[in-house]
């Protein structure tokens, strides 16, 4: 046994001892019994036959605040209460959990907008916002329409036969981001980048008992030890390290080309990086965005916004296949609007289209669970009182420094007290019949959903994603009829992202697409 292995084992042993001898402060919050000391409730939460089998049942039994057992007997607070969400997401004393934080640093880099904190985050985000305003995103519409047409051309080759739609959608969303942000086609990214990107997409949608246990152990390690462990020669770590290297290399190449063009007096392309690097850009936007700072955002922009949108689109198309009557209604609206003015479609003026997108985002948030850890003692406000196991009635949750809090986003978006008794149903009409939710608590940036999170860490590209979905759905549903294959139902699986999974366990959404126009 190597000295490094012995050291890691000793550190883990000490950490476990401290965990076992520390009261969490939330031990009296009701929650489901733990079937295992080693795994706690984590296998039920993360590896059920279909994501949510246990979680959504616990939501009905215990309400929007309850306690779970983490691995090794640790207490985890599950939160789907809107008032608690509002508090946590806007409080700088709650940061990403240790595993998420470490992987953000590993995959996106310490200078990425996802990793930096405080004033550095505010400055960087303010500069990046310029490329994701409503006006800026509108300029990307021709790119989305080109990707949509390419997707149509691909689907025509499989018309009326079953096809896994997920890889096609993933390619389309990667192409849209690459062209809009970098000014590069998918081919310009290079075969090595595209192949590695596909591997990262698979990793983001995969989960196993061994990974859950490894993450629990990794969370107990000091950051320095974890950072050393990521250089272990496993296929997953190799892929992640390679992804960061290739993204940074691509970013430097693109930035250098644009800066060389500017120095030669040539016009810089109007893609997002071109805007950031344009010498005539306003000083307020350029402030804090050096060439290296721009390069550092390449990984997070290309990876974080690709498969999340592709998965949402896949889930949406599956729901349309399950609801043919609504699919026909949506198609009629699309054909009426697109036919009248195909080169200037007013996507926001199409009520069924936007109700469909909102409902898909509600039931299938890209990130179903998001861990936070308290940097200091805090008191979390809640909407409804809780009766503890000691019969105490509480109206707020005191948590101690270091407490793990899970934002149960998928649960919140199925919360009966917020969305109504039919919260588990796919019902786009809810967005057309007055207010779709109860109460006045504001959480997310779009339709009061948390699919793009909320607070200072709201997804930068949420407008980008909405328009991209609007364009792709109009193209696909306007020209194809989607039905389900007979014997390959789609399941939900949550790992880094919520993904559709086929019966063989692989990521994907099988559909039959028949050309009708």
C-alpha positions as CSV (number, residue, x, y, z in Angstrom):
1,X,0.0,0.0,0.0
2,X,1.5,3.4,-1.0
3,X,2.1,6.2,1.4
4,X,-0.5,8.3,-0.4
5,X,-3.2,5.6,0.0
6,X,-2.3,5.3,3.7
7,X,-2.5,9.1,4.1
8,X,-5.9,9.3,2.4
9,X,-7.2,6.3,4.5
10,X,-6.1,8.0,7.7
11,X,-7.7,11.3,6.7
12,X,-11.0,9.6,5.8
13,X,-10.9,7.7,9.1
14,X,-10.5,10.9,11.1
15,X,-13.2,12.6,9.1
16,X,-15.6,9.7,9.6
17,X,-14.9,9.7,13.4
18,X,-15.8,13.4,13.5
19,X,-18.9,12.9,11.5
20,X,-20.1,10.0,13.8
21,X,-19.6,12.0,16.9
22,X,-21.2,15.3,15.8
23,X,-24.8,16.2,16.2
24,X,-26.3,17.8,13.0
25,X,-28.9,20.0,14.7
26,X,-31.6,18.7,12.3
27,X,-31.9,15.2,13.7
28,X,-35.4,15.9,15.0
29,X,-36.7,16.9,11.6
30,X,-39.0,14.0,10.4
31,X,-37.9,12.0,7.4
32,X,-37.9,8.4,6.0
33,X,-36.1,5.6,7.8
34,X,-32.6,4.8,6.5
35,X,-32.2,1.3,5.1
36,X,-28.3,1.4,5.3
37,X,-25.7,3.0,7.5
38,X,-23.2,3.0,4.6
39,X,-25.5,4.5,1.9
40,X,-28.3,6.0,4.1
41,X,-31.1,6.9,1.7
42,X,-28.8,7.8,-1.1
43,X,-29.5,4.8,-3.3
44,X,-33.2,5.4,-3.0
45,X,-32.8,9.1,-3.9
46,X,-30.3,8.7,-6.7
47,X,-30.6,5.2,-8.1
48,X,-34.3,4.2,-8.1
49,X,-35.7,2.3,-11.1
50,X,-37.2,5.7,-12.2
51,X,-35.9,9.0,-10.8
52,X,-38.4,10.3,-8.2
53,X,-39.9,6.9,-7.2
54,X,-38.9,7.5,-3.6
55,X,-38.3,11.3,-3.6
56,X,-41.8,12.3,-4.8
57,X,-43.4,9.8,-2.4
58,X,-41.4,11.3,0.5
59,X,-42.5,14.8,-0.6
60,X,-46.2,13.7,-0.1
61,X,-45.4,12.0,3.2
62,X,-43.2,14.6,4.9
63,X,-43.8,17.8,3.0
64,X,-41.4,20.3,1.5
65,X,-38.8,20.0,4.3
66,X,-37.5,16.7,5.6
67,X,-34.4,15.0,6.7
68,X,-32.5,12.2,4.8
69,X,-29.6,10.1,5.8
70,X,-26.5,10.7,3.8
71,X,-23.8,8.0,3.5
72,X,-22.2,7.1,6.9
73,X,-25.1,8.3,8.9
74,X,-24.8,12.0,8.1
75,X,-28.0,14.1,8.1
76,X,-29.0,15.9,4.9
77,X,-31.8,18.5,4.8
78,X,-34.1,18.2,1.8
79,X,-35.7,21.4,0.8
80,X,-38.5,22.1,-1.7
81,X,-40.2,25.0,0.1
82,X,-40.3,28.1,-2.0
83,X,-39.6,30.5,0.8
84,X,-36.6,28.5,1.9
85,X,-35.4,28.4,-1.7
86,X,-35.6,32.2,-2.0
87,X,-33.5,32.5,1.2
88,X,-30.8,30.0,0.3
89,X,-30.4,31.0,-3.3
90,X,-29.9,34.7,-2.3
91,X,-27.7,34.1,0.7
92,X,-23.9,34.1,0.1
93,X,-23.5,31.9,3.2
94,X,-24.8,28.9,1.2
95,X,-22.3,27.7,-1.4
96,X,-22.1,24.6,-3.7
97,X,-21.4,21.3,-1.9
98,X,-17.8,20.1,-1.7
99,X,-18.1,17.6,-4.6
100,X,-19.8,20.0,-6.9
101,X,-17.4,22.7,-6.0
102,X,-14.4,20.5,-6.7
103,X,-15.7,19.3,-10.1
104,X,-16.6,22.8,-11.1
105,X,-12.9,23.7,-10.5
106,X,-11.8,20.6,-12.4
107,X,-14.0,20.8,-15.4
108,X,-14.6,24.6,-15.8
109,X,-11.6,26.0,-14.0
110,X,-11.1,28.3,-11.0
111,X,-11.5,31.4,-13.1
112,X,-14.9,30.4,-14.7
113,X,-18.0,32.3,-13.8
114,X,-19.3,29.1,-12.1
115,X,-16.3,29.0,-9.7
116,X,-15.5,32.5,-8.6
117,X,-17.3,34.2,-5.7
118,X,-18.0,37.6,-4.2
119,X,-17.1,40.7,-6.1
120,X,-15.1,38.7,-8.7
121,X,-18.3,36.8,-9.6
122,X,-20.4,40.1,-9.8
123,X,-17.8,41.7,-12.1
124,X,-17.5,38.7,-14.4
125,X,-21.2,38.1,-14.5
126,X,-21.9,41.7,-15.4
127,X,-19.5,41.5,-18.3
128,X,-20.9,38.2,-19.6
129,X,-24.5,39.3,-19.3
130,X,-24.0,41.5,-22.4
131,X,-24.1,38.4,-24.5
132,X,-27.3,37.0,-23.0
133,X,-29.7,39.9,-22.9
134,X,-33.0,39.6,-24.7
135,X,-31.6,41.8,-27.5
136,X,-28.4,39.9,-27.8
137,X,-30.1,36.5,-27.9
138,X,-32.5,37.7,-30.6
139,X,-29.4,38.1,-32.8
140,X,-28.6,34.3,-32.5
141,X,-32.0,33.3,-33.9
142,X,-30.7,32.7,-37.5
143,X,-28.1,30.3,-36.0
144,X,-30.8,28.4,-34.1
145,X,-32.9,28.2,-37.3
146,X,-29.9,26.8,-39.3
147,X,-29.3,24.1,-36.6
148,X,-33.0,23.3,-36.7
149,X,-33.0,22.8,-40.5
150,X,-29.9,20.6,-40.2
151,X,-31.8,18.5,-37.5
152,X,-34.7,18.2,-39.9
153,X,-32.4,16.9,-42.7
154,X,-31.0,14.3,-40.3
155,X,-34.5,13.1,-39.1
156,X,-35.7,12.6,-42.7
157,X,-33.2,9.8,-43.0
158,X,-35.1,7.9,-40.3
159,X,-38.7,9.0,-41.1
160,X,-41.3,6.6,-39.6
161,X,-38.6,4.4,-37.9
162,X,-37.5,4.4,-34.3
163,X,-34.5,6.6,-33.6
164,X,-32.8,7.8,-30.4
165,X,-33.4,11.5,-30.7
166,X,-31.0,12.5,-27.9
167,X,-27.6,12.4,-29.8
168,X,-29.1,14.5,-32.6
169,X,-30.4,17.1,-30.2
170,X,-27.1,17.2,-28.4
171,X,-25.2,17.8,-31.7
172,X,-27.7,20.6,-32.6
173,X,-27.4,22.3,-29.2
174,X,-23.6,22.1,-29.3
175,X,-23.5,23.6,-32.8
176,X,-25.8,26.4,-31.7
177,X,-23.6,27.4,-28.7
178,X,-20.4,27.0,-30.6
179,X,-21.5,29.3,-33.5
180,X,-23.3,31.8,-31.3
181,X,-20.5,32.2,-28.7
182,X,-17.3,31.3,-30.5
183,X,-18.2,31.8,-34.2
184,X,-17.1,28.2,-34.8
185,X,-19.0,25.4,-36.6
186,X,-19.1,22.0,-35.0
187,X,-16.4,20.9,-37.6
188,X,-14.2,23.8,-36.4
189,X,-14.2,22.3,-32.9
190,X,-12.2,19.3,-34.2
191,X,-12.9,15.6,-34.0
192,X,-11.0,15.2,-30.7
193,X,-13.1,17.9,-29.0
194,X,-16.4,16.5,-30.3
195,X,-15.5,12.9,-29.3
196,X,-14.5,14.0,-25.8
197,X,-17.6,16.1,-25.5
198,X,-19.7,13.1,-26.2
199,X,-17.9,11.2,-23.4
200,X,-18.6,14.1,-21.0
201,X,-22.3,14.0,-21.9
202,X,-22.4,10.3,-21.1
203,X,-20.6,10.8,-17.8
204,X,-23.0,13.7,-16.8
205,X,-25.9,11.3,-17.2
206,X,-24.4,8.3,-15.5
207,X,-24.6,7.3,-11.8
208,X,-23.6,4.1,-9.8
209,X,-23.5,3.0,-6.2
210,X,-19.7,3.1,-6.3
211,X,-19.8,6.7,-7.5
212,X,-22.2,7.7,-4.7
213,X,-19.9,6.2,-2.2
214,X,-16.8,7.7,-3.7
215,X,-18.5,11.1,-3.7
216,X,-19.4,10.7,0.0
217,X,-15.8,9.8,0.8
218,X,-14.5,12.6,-1.4
219,X,-16.6,15.2,0.4
220,X,-14.8,14.3,3.6
221,X,-11.3,14.9,2.1
222,X,-9.6,18.3,2.3
223,X,-9.6,20.0,-1.1
224,X,-5.9,19.5,-1.5
225,X,-6.2,15.8,-1.2
226,X,-9.2,15.7,-3.6
227,X,-7.3,17.8,-6.1
228,X,-4.5,15.2,-6.0
229,X,-7.0,12.3,-6.4
230,X,-8.4,13.7,-9.7
231,X,-5.1,12.8,-11.3
232,X,-5.8,9.1,-10.8
233,X,-5.7,7.3,-14.1
234,X,-9.4,6.5,-14.3
235,X,-11.4,6.9,-17.5
236,X,-13.7,9.4,-16.0
237,X,-11.0,11.7,-14.6
238,X,-9.0,11.4,-17.8
239,X,-12.1,12.5,-19.8
240,X,-12.8,15.5,-17.5
241,X,-9.1,16.6,-17.5
242,X,-9.1,16.4,-21.3
243,X,-12.3,18.3,-21.6
244,X,-10.9,21.2,-19.7
245,X,-7.6,21.2,-21.6
246,X,-9.4,21.0,-25.0
247,X,-11.8,23.8,-24.1
248,X,-9.1,26.1,-23.0
249,X,-7.0,25.3,-26.1
250,X,-10.0,26.0,-28.3
251,X,-10.8,29.3,-26.4
252,X,-7.2,30.5,-26.8
253,X,-7.2,29.7,-30.5
254,X,-10.5,31.6,-31.0
255,X,-9.5,34.6,-28.9
256,X,-6.1,34.8,-30.7
257,X,-7.7,34.7,-34.1
258,X,-10.1,37.5,-33.2
259,X,-7.4,39.6,-31.6
260,X,-5.2,39.2,-34.7
261,X,-8.0,40.3,-36.9
262,X,-8.6,43.4,-34.8
263,X,-4.9,44.3,-34.9
264,X,-5.0,44.0,-38.7
265,X,-7.9,46.4,-38.8
266,X,-10.4,43.7,-39.9
267,X,-13.9,43.5,-38.5
268,X,-14.4,41.1,-35.7
269,X,-17.2,38.6,-36.0
270,X,-20.5,39.4,-34.2
271,X,-20.5,36.2,-32.1
272,X,-20.4,36.6,-28.3
273,X,-16.6,36.3,-28.0
274,X,-16.2,38.8,-30.8
275,X,-18.4,41.3,-28.9
276,X,-16.3,40.8,-25.7
277,X,-13.0,41.3,-27.5
278,X,-14.1,44.1,-29.9
279,X,-11.8,47.1,-29.3
280,X,-14.8,49.5,-29.5
281,X,-16.7,47.6,-26.9
282,X,-17.8,49.8,-24.0
283,X,-15.4,50.0,-21.1
284,X,-18.1,49.0,-18.6
285,X,-18.5,45.7,-20.4
286,X,-14.9,45.0,-21.0
287,X,-13.9,45.8,-17.4
288,X,-12.5,42.7,-15.8
289,X,-12.6,40.7,-19.1
290,X,-9.0,40.2,-20.2
291,X,-8.2,37.8,-23.0
292,X,-7.4,35.1,-20.4
293,X,-10.7,35.8,-18.6
294,X,-12.6,35.2,-21.8
295,X,-10.7,32.0,-22.5
296,X,-11.5,30.8,-19.0
297,X,-15.3,30.8,-19.8
298,X,-15.1,28.5,-22.8
299,X,-15.5,25.2,-20.9
300,X,-18.5,26.3,-18.8
301,X,-20.3,27.9,-21.8
302,X,-19.8,25.0,-24.2
303,X,-20.5,22.2,-21.7
304,X,-23.1,23.6,-19.2
305,X,-25.5,24.8,-21.8
306,X,-25.4,21.9,-24.3
307,X,-26.9,18.8,-22.9
308,X,-29.2,20.5,-20.4
309,X,-31.2,22.0,-23.3
310,X,-30.9,18.8,-25.4
311,X,-32.4,16.7,-22.5
312,X,-35.2,19.2,-22.0
313,X,-36.1,19.0,-25.7
314,X,-36.0,15.2,-25.6
315,X,-38.3,15.0,-22.6
316,X,-40.7,17.5,-24.3
317,X,-40.9,15.5,-27.5
318,X,-41.6,12.3,-25.5
319,X,-44.5,14.1,-23.8
320,X,-45.8,15.2,-27.1
321,X,-45.7,11.6,-28.3
322,X,-47.7,10.6,-25.2
323,X,-50.2,13.4,-25.8
324,X,-51.1,13.3,-29.5
325,X,-54.1,15.6,-29.2
326,X,-52.0,18.4,-27.7
327,X,-49.3,17.7,-30.2
328,X,-51.8,18.3,-33.0
329,X,-53.0,21.5,-31.4
330,X,-49.4,22.7,-31.0
331,X,-48.6,21.8,-34.6
332,X,-51.6,23.8,-35.8
333,X,-50.4,26.9,-33.9
334,X,-46.9,26.5,-35.3
335,X,-47.9,26.1,-38.9
336,X,-50.3,29.0,-38.7
337,X,-47.6,31.3,-37.3
338,X,-44.6,30.1,-39.3
339,X,-46.6,29.9,-42.5
340,X,-47.7,33.5,-42.2
341,X,-44.1,34.9,-41.8
342,X,-41.4,32.2,-42.0
343,X,-38.5,34.6,-41.8
344,X,-39.7,36.6,-38.8
345,X,-41.6,34.3,-36.5
346,X,-42.8,35.9,-33.3
347,X,-42.1,32.9,-31.0
348,X,-43.1,34.7,-27.8
349,X,-46.6,35.4,-29.2
350,X,-47.4,31.6,-29.5
351,X,-49.3,30.7,-26.3
352,X,-49.4,26.9,-26.8
353,X,-45.7,26.7,-27.7
354,X,-44.6,28.7,-24.6
355,X,-47.0,26.8,-22.3
356,X,-45.5,23.6,-23.6
357,X,-41.9,24.7,-22.9
358,X,-42.8,25.9,-19.4
359,X,-44.5,22.7,-18.6
360,X,-41.6,20.6,-19.9
361,X,-39.2,22.7,-17.8
362,X,-41.4,22.3,-14.8
363,X,-41.5,18.5,-14.9
364,X,-38.0,18.0,-16.2
365,X,-35.6,20.5,-14.7
366,X,-32.1,20.0,-16.1
367,X,-30.7,19.8,-12.5
368,X,-33.1,17.9,-10.2
369,X,-31.0,18.2,-7.1
370,X,-28.5,20.9,-6.2
371,X,-26.4,20.6,-3.0
372,X,-25.5,23.6,-0.9
373,X,-23.4,23.8,2.3
374,X,-23.8,26.4,5.0
375,X,-20.6,28.5,5.6
376,X,-22.0,29.7,8.9
377,X,-24.9,29.0,11.3
378,X,-28.1,30.2,9.7
379,X,-31.9,30.1,10.2
380,X,-33.9,29.1,7.1
381,X,-37.5,30.5,6.9
382,X,-40.2,28.1,5.7
383,X,-43.7,28.5,4.4
384,X,-45.5,26.0,6.6
385,X,-44.8,24.9,10.2
386,X,-43.2,21.6,10.9
387,X,-43.8,19.2,13.9
388,X,-40.6,17.6,14.9
389,X,-40.1,14.1,16.3
390,X,-40.1,15.6,19.8
391,X,-43.5,17.3,19.1
392,X,-42.1,20.7,18.9
393,X,-43.7,23.0,16.3
394,X,-41.2,25.1,14.4
395,X,-41.6,27.8,11.7
396,X,-38.0,28.1,10.7
397,X,-35.0,25.7,10.5
398,X,-31.8,26.5,12.3
399,X,-28.8,24.9,10.6
400,X,-25.2,24.8,11.7
401,X,-22.1,25.6,9.8
402,X,-21.2,22.8,7.5
403,X,-24.7,21.5,7.2
404,X,-25.5,19.9,3.8
405,X,-28.7,21.3,2.3
406,X,-30.2,19.8,-0.9
407,X,-32.3,22.0,-3.1
408,X,-34.9,19.5,-4.3
409,X,-35.8,21.3,-7.5
410,X,-37.7,18.5,-9.1
411,X,-39.7,18.1,-5.9
412,X,-40.5,21.9,-5.7
413,X,-41.8,21.8,-9.3
414,X,-44.2,19.0,-8.3
415,X,-45.2,20.6,-5.0
416,X,-49.0,20.2,-4.6
417,X,-49.4,23.2,-2.3
418,X,-47.7,25.4,-4.9
419,X,-48.8,23.9,-8.2
420,X,-52.1,22.3,-7.3
421,X,-53.5,18.7,-7.0
422,X,-52.5,17.9,-10.6
423,X,-48.8,18.8,-10.1
424,X,-47.6,15.4,-11.2
425,X,-49.4,15.7,-14.5
426,X,-48.1,17.0,-17.8
427,X,-50.7,19.8,-18.3
428,X,-49.5,22.7,-20.5
429,X,-53.0,24.2,-20.1
430,X,-52.2,25.2,-16.6
431,X,-50.1,28.1,-18.0
432,X,-53.2,29.3,-20.0
433,X,-55.7,29.2,-17.2
434,X,-54.7,32.1,-15.0
435,X,-51.9,31.7,-12.4
436,X,-50.4,28.2,-12.6
437,X,-49.1,28.4,-9.0
438,X,-50.3,29.6,-5.6
439,X,-48.6,32.2,-3.4
440,X,-46.4,35.2,-4.2
441,X,-43.0,33.8,-3.5
442,X,-40.6,34.6,-6.4
443,X,-37.8,32.1,-7.0
444,X,-36.7,31.6,-10.6
445,X,-36.1,34.0,-13.5
446,X,-38.6,32.3,-15.9
447,X,-42.2,31.4,-15.1
448,X,-41.2,31.2,-11.4
449,X,-39.5,27.9,-12.2
450,X,-36.1,26.8,-10.7
451,X,-35.0,25.0,-13.9
452,X,-32.5,27.8,-14.4
453,X,-31.9,28.2,-10.6
454,X,-32.3,31.7,-9.1
455,X,-30.6,34.4,-7.2
456,X,-27.1,35.7,-8.1
457,X,-26.3,32.3,-9.6
458,X,-29.2,32.2,-12.1
459,X,-28.2,30.5,-15.3
460,X,-26.6,33.2,-17.6
461,X,-28.0,31.6,-20.7
462,X,-31.7,31.0,-19.8
463,X,-33.0,33.4,-22.5
464,X,-30.6,31.7,-24.9
465,X,-32.1,28.3,-24.0
466,X,-35.7,29.4,-24.3
467,X,-35.3,30.9,-27.8
468,X,-33.3,27.8,-28.8
469,X,-36.1,25.5,-27.6
470,X,-38.7,27.7,-29.3
471,X,-37.0,27.5,-32.7
472,X,-36.2,23.8,-32.5
473,X,-39.7,22.8,-31.4
474,X,-41.3,24.9,-34.1
475,X,-39.1,23.3,-36.8
476,X,-39.5,19.7,-35.5
477,X,-43.2,19.6,-34.5
478,X,-44.2,21.7,-37.5
479,X,-42.7,19.1,-39.9
480,X,-42.9,15.8,-38.1
481,X,-45.4,13.7,-36.1
482,X,-43.8,12.1,-33.1
483,X,-45.0,8.7,-31.7
484,X,-43.6,6.3,-29.1
485,X,-42.0,3.0,-30.2
486,X,-43.9,0.0,-28.8
487,X,-41.4,-1.5,-26.4
488,X,-38.8,1.0,-25.3
489,X,-40.2,3.3,-22.6
490,X,-38.1,6.3,-21.4
491,X,-37.0,6.4,-17.8
492,X,-35.6,9.3,-15.8
493,X,-32.1,9.2,-14.3
494,X,-30.4,11.9,-12.3
495,X,-26.7,12.2,-12.0
496,X,-25.1,15.6,-12.8
497,X,-28.1,16.3,-14.9
498,X,-31.6,14.8,-15.3
499,X,-31.5,12.6,-18.4
500,X,-33.7,10.3,-20.4
501,X,-32.6,6.7,-20.2
502,X,-33.6,3.7,-22.5
503,X,-34.5,0.2,-21.4
504,X,-30.9,-1.0,-21.9
505,X,-29.7,1.6,-19.4
506,X,-28.1,3.9,-21.9
507,X,-28.9,7.6,-22.3
508,X,-31.5,8.3,-24.9
509,X,-35.1,8.9,-25.9
510,X,-36.4,6.6,-28.7
511,X,-39.1,8.1,-30.9
512,X,-40.7,7.5,-34.2
513,X,-40.7,10.7,-36.4
514,X,-42.9,10.8,-39.5
515,X,-42.5,13.7,-42.0
516,X,-45.8,15.3,-42.6
517,X,-44.9,18.6,-44.2
